[in-house]
């Protein structure tokens, strides 16, 4: 997990609370946005994002194996 500036805090006293906060933020975002894909207003966007994500993943895998 990365902090605000992109790094994990070297201070061990602050590291775990920061990681826990970031985990909670992540779970809140998943809960907030993932369920909206079933709503009519977001359905078309989800149909576009899903294949684009798969294509990006596949192209990334091609570069990793080279």
ZICOR-V118833 format. One record per residue. BURIAL is # if it has 9 or more other C-alpha atoms within 8 Angstrom, else .. D_LAST is the distance of its C-alpha to the last C-alpha in Angstrom with 2 decimals. Layout:
BURIAL;D_LAST + BURIAL;D_LAST
//
This chain:
.;27.68 + .;28.17 + #;31.52 + .;32.77 + .;31.29 + .;27.87 + .;28.72 + .;30.45 + .;33.98 + .;34.62 + .;38.12 + .;38.14 + .;41.22 + .;39.49 + #;36.04 + .;36.99 + .;39.16 + #;36.48 + #;33.85 + .;36.44 + .;37.26 + #;33.64 + .;33.31 + .;36.54 + .;35.46 + .;32.29 + .;34.43 + .;36.96 + #;34.45 + #;33.09 + .;36.70 + .;37.69 + .;34.96 + .;33.46 + #;36.84 + .;37.48 + #;35.04 + .;37.94 + .;40.34 + .;41.08 + .;40.48 + #;36.81 + #;35.95 + .;34.69 + .;32.43 + #;30.94 + .;30.30 + .;28.30 + .;26.35 + .;25.38 + .;23.37 + .;21.88 + .;20.67 + .;19.11 + .;17.34 + .;16.03 + .;14.84 + .;13.04 + .;11.34 + .;10.39 + .;8.96 + .;6.72 + .;5.40 + .;5.59 + .;3.79 + .;0.00
//
